Amino acid sequence: MKIYITRHSRTLWNEQKRLQGRKDSPLTKEGIANAKALSAYVKDLPIDAIYSSPIPRAYKTAKLVFPDREIIKDDRLMEMNFGVCEGMYLDEIPADLKTVYTRLWQHPELSKGLPEGETYDQIEARVSSFLEEITHSDLESVFLVTHGFCFTIFVSLMLGLKREEYTKVNQRIVNGCSLTIFDYQDGHYTQECYGDNHFLPYKTKDVFAR
């Protein structure tokens, strides 16, 4: 099975460096252009099913990439719930929350998530459930449209990383509408490419991807 993964295209809150999580903001003009570029790049790929987070920024990205295909919304592809921090500007996170926020990204093995938000156990459980389902289906190829943090969990689980090793992935979040590909055979995942963005008209080195 081929598993193609992208994260939603660039949004207003990405540019403003605000935590989105389950909240949403619109795609920018550059984000729309990138989604159309990804569409052109993958148009000839043999993809059996397309799954998207139901959060609008992801679903709209999926519809731009695959305008004539059925998009299956699946809650398990939603972004992590960042609780009380959703909508906050990164540089305005209150001092009493900065430690737990830093721990979320830098020390996942110690994190219990953000207040009123989702834990690693919870997001890992839903991503694992999704992977279990698709890899035991008759599908030969799937395309997933998800979010920056959820992308980290997908990649980390497929690589078999320990939780403390998730920083190997989350310290270099890929561009929205870049392409990551895994091959699944006989219970094993092989990474074929990671964050390929050579086809995007707008690229950023900004790792803020929430």
C-alpha positions as CSV (number, residue, x, y, z in Angstrom):
1,M,0.0,0.0,0.0
2,K,1.1,3.5,-0.8
3,I,0.3,6.2,1.8
4,Y,0.5,9.7,0.6
5,I,0.4,12.4,3.3
6,T,0.2,16.2,3.1
7,R,-0.8,18.8,5.7
8,H,-3.3,21.6,4.9
9,S,-2.1,24.5,2.9
10,R,-0.9,27.9,4.4
11,T,-3.5,29.8,6.4
12,L,-3.9,33.2,7.9
13,W,-3.1,32.0,11.4
14,N,0.0,30.2,10.1
15,E,1.3,33.5,8.9
16,Q,0.2,35.2,12.1
17,K,1.9,32.5,14.2
18,R,-1.3,31.6,16.1
19,L,-2.2,28.1,17.4
20,Q,-5.1,26.7,15.4
21,G,-5.8,23.2,16.7
22,R,-9.5,22.6,16.4
23,K,-10.1,26.2,15.6
24,D,-9.8,27.4,12.0
25,S,-8.6,30.2,9.8
26,P,-8.9,30.7,6.0
27,L,-6.4,29.6,3.4
28,T,-4.3,32.5,2.0
29,K,-3.8,33.2,-1.7
30,E,-0.5,31.6,-1.5
31,G,-2.0,28.6,0.2
32,I,-4.6,28.2,-2.5
33,A,-1.9,28.4,-5.2
34,N,0.2,25.7,-3.4
35,A,-2.8,23.4,-3.2
36,K,-3.4,23.8,-6.9
37,A,0.3,23.1,-7.6
38,L,0.0,19.9,-5.5
39,S,-3.1,19.0,-7.5
40,A,-1.2,19.2,-10.7
41,Y,1.7,17.2,-9.3
42,V,-0.4,14.3,-8.1
43,K,-3.0,14.2,-10.8
44,D,-1.7,11.1,-12.5
45,L,-1.1,9.1,-9.3
46,P,-3.3,6.0,-8.9
47,I,-5.1,6.8,-5.7
48,D,-7.9,4.6,-4.5
49,A,-9.2,6.7,-1.6
50,I,-8.8,10.3,-0.3
51,Y,-9.2,11.0,3.4
52,S,-9.2,14.4,5.1
53,S,-9.6,16.0,8.5
54,P,-13.0,17.6,8.6
55,I,-11.6,20.9,9.9
56,P,-12.2,23.4,7.0
57,R,-8.6,24.4,6.3
58,A,-7.8,20.7,5.7
59,Y,-11.0,19.8,3.8
60,K,-10.7,22.9,1.6
61,T,-7.1,21.9,0.8
62,A,-8.3,18.4,-0.1
63,K,-11.0,19.8,-2.4
64,L,-8.5,22.0,-4.2
65,V,-6.1,19.1,-4.7
66,F,-8.8,16.7,-5.8
67,P,-11.7,18.8,-7.1
68,D,-13.4,15.9,-8.9
69,R,-12.9,13.2,-6.3
70,E,-14.9,12.0,-3.3
71,I,-13.2,13.2,-0.1
72,I,-13.9,11.1,3.0
73,K,-13.9,13.1,6.2
74,D,-12.4,11.3,9.1
75,D,-12.2,12.8,12.6
76,R,-9.1,10.8,13.4
77,L,-7.1,13.1,11.0
78,M,-8.0,16.2,13.0
79,E,-5.4,18.4,14.5
80,M,-4.5,17.9,18.2
81,N,-6.8,19.8,20.5
82,F,-4.6,22.5,22.1
83,G,-7.1,23.4,24.7
84,V,-6.9,26.8,26.3
85,C,-4.0,27.8,24.0
86,E,-6.1,27.6,20.8
87,G,-6.1,30.9,19.0
88,M,-3.2,32.3,21.0
89,Y,-0.3,34.1,19.4
90,L,2.9,32.1,20.1
91,D,4.6,35.1,21.6
92,E,1.7,35.9,23.8
93,I,1.3,32.5,25.5
94,P,1.1,33.3,29.3
95,A,4.1,32.6,31.4
96,D,2.3,29.9,33.4
97,L,1.6,28.0,30.2
98,K,4.9,28.3,28.5
99,T,6.4,25.4,30.4
100,V,3.7,22.9,29.4
101,Y,3.7,24.3,25.8
102,T,7.4,23.8,25.5
103,R,7.2,20.3,27.1
104,L,4.5,19.4,24.5
105,W,7.0,19.9,21.7
106,Q,10.4,19.4,23.3
107,H,9.7,16.6,25.8
108,P,6.7,14.6,24.5
109,E,7.5,11.7,26.9
110,L,6.8,14.1,29.8
111,S,3.8,16.0,28.4
112,K,0.2,15.6,29.5
113,G,-1.0,17.9,26.8
114,L,-2.2,21.5,27.2
115,P,-4.9,22.3,29.8
116,E,-8.4,21.3,28.5
117,G,-6.7,19.8,25.4
118,E,-5.7,16.4,24.0
119,T,-3.0,14.1,25.3
120,Y,-0.4,12.2,23.4
121,D,-2.2,9.0,24.4
122,Q,-5.4,10.2,22.8
123,I,-4.0,11.4,19.5
124,E,-1.8,8.3,19.2
125,A,-4.9,6.1,19.8
126,R,-6.9,7.7,17.0
127,V,-4.0,7.8,14.5
128,S,-3.2,4.2,15.3
129,S,-6.8,3.2,14.8
130,F,-6.9,4.9,11.4
131,L,-3.6,3.2,10.3
132,E,-4.9,-0.2,11.5
133,E,-8.1,0.3,9.5
134,I,-6.5,1.3,6.2
135,T,-3.7,-1.2,6.2
136,H,-6.2,-4.0,6.7
137,S,-8.4,-2.9,3.9
138,D,-8.3,-3.8,0.2
139,L,-7.0,-0.4,-0.8
140,E,-3.7,-0.2,-2.6
141,S,-3.1,3.6,-2.2
142,V,-4.6,6.3,0.0
143,F,-4.0,10.0,0.2
144,L,-4.3,11.8,3.6
145,V,-4.8,15.5,4.3
146,T,-4.1,16.3,7.9
147,H,-2.4,18.9,10.1
148,G,1.1,19.7,11.4
149,F,1.0,18.0,14.8
150,C,-1.1,15.1,13.6
151,F,1.3,14.7,10.7
152,T,4.1,14.3,13.4
153,I,2.2,11.5,15.0
154,F,1.5,9.7,11.7
155,V,5.1,9.8,10.7
156,S,6.5,8.9,14.2
157,L,4.2,5.9,14.5
158,M,5.0,4.7,11.0
159,L,8.7,5.0,11.7
160,G,8.3,3.2,15.0
161,L,9.8,6.0,17.1
162,K,9.6,6.0,20.9
163,R,7.7,9.0,22.2
164,E,10.9,10.8,23.3
165,E,12.1,10.5,19.7
166,Y,9.1,12.4,18.2
167,T,11.3,15.5,18.3
168,K,13.2,14.0,15.3
169,V,10.0,14.8,13.3
170,N,8.4,17.7,15.0
171,Q,11.5,20.0,14.9
172,R,11.2,20.1,11.1
173,I,7.5,20.4,10.2
174,V,6.9,20.2,6.5
175,N,5.4,22.9,4.3
176,G,1.7,22.8,3.8
177,C,0.9,20.9,0.5
178,S,4.3,19.2,0.5
179,L,4.3,15.5,-0.1
180,T,5.4,12.6,2.1
181,I,5.1,9.0,1.0
182,F,5.3,5.7,2.8
183,D,5.0,2.2,1.5
184,Y,3.4,-0.4,3.7
185,Q,4.1,-4.1,3.1
186,D,3.8,-7.1,5.4
187,G,3.5,-5.0,8.6
188,H,6.3,-2.7,7.8
189,Y,6.4,1.0,6.7
190,T,9.2,2.3,4.5
191,Q,9.5,6.1,4.0
192,E,10.0,6.9,0.4
193,C,10.1,10.7,0.6
194,Y,9.6,13.4,3.3
195,G,8.2,16.9,2.8
196,D,8.9,17.0,-1.0
197,N,8.0,20.6,-1.9
198,H,10.0,21.2,-5.1
199,F,6.7,21.8,-7.1
200,L,5.3,24.5,-4.7
201,P,5.4,28.1,-5.9
202,Y,5.5,29.3,-2.3
203,K,7.8,27.8,0.2
204,T,8.7,28.8,3.7
205,K,11.4,27.9,6.2
206,D,9.1,28.8,9.0
207,V,8.5,25.7,11.1
208,F,5.4,27.1,12.8
209,A,2.8,24.6,11.7
210,R,0.2,24.4,14.4
